[in-house]
């Protein structure tokens, strides 16, 4: 199978964008495995039935593109927030976890953000793919949590448990707020506070 086309020419940018936005909607509504490639192409308004293969290589490439759009935005904000924490000398496990979670919680405020949370929660149920080099924000967070360098199996398990909790809890929160609004249940602020505390206990169980 050939890889995705990497051209950045203007003629490629628009159909790529339309495919990403269509996939975002359908993956969130139907599940990441259900929509056919033909259905995704039609939803993007493209006549070329091979458009997904042409621009992204395959379904997984398109799924990665959907998630990367949001992850890049989240990571840029997290870097700024971590800079502020380090300047203040306030990098505790719980404050670092809040930097990871709060930008994700803000995704609850718009339709595309809620779609991302749903898709990311579904992706978290799949076996982890181990990358040779973690994303820069992940390396920085590991160092701040006391695990510089290569992450061992115990730390990796805690990281994965924390991520899974964040993704699934926020996806469920998106459904709840869609029905009853921001103050549904305990209210979003208290929800985020309790979620951060739970993840911090997983990541740093010896620090109370």
C-alpha positions, 0 to 999 in steps of 0.5 A: 500500500502506498503512503499518503500524499504529502504535497502542501500545494493549495490544490491539495489543502482544500480536499484534505481539510474537507476530508478531515472535517467529514471524518471528524463528524462521522467518526464521532457520530458513528464510531471510528470503524463504521463509516466506509471510505466511500461514505467519508468521501461523499460526506466531504463532497468529493467525487474521487472514491480513492481520495482517502488513500490519495491524501492519507494512505488509509483509514488510520492515516485519516484518523491520525490527521483528525486527532493531530489537528486537535493535539497540536492545538492542545500541546501549544497551549500546554507549553504556554501553561507549563512555562507559566508554572515553571516561572512561578515554581508551582510544578506539583503533580496536580498542577501539571495534570491540570495543565494537561486536562484543562485544555481538553476540558475546554474542548467541551465548549464547541462541537468539533471539540466534543467530536475530538473527545469522543474520537480520542476516547474510542482510540484509547480502547485500542492497543497502544502504538509505541512511538520511538520518540514521545511528543515533546509535551509528553517528554516535558511532563514526564520530566516534571513528574519525576521521570526524565529519560526513558519511561519504565513499564510502571510509569508507562502503565500509570500514564496510560491509565491516566490518559484513558481516564481523562479521555473516557471521562471527558467523552462522557462529560460531553454527552452529559453537557450536551443534554443538561449544559455546563453545570450538569451534575456536579458542574464542570469546574468541580468535575475537572477538579476531581478528574485532575485529582484522580489522575494525579493520584494515579501518576504520583501515588506516593505524593498526597 
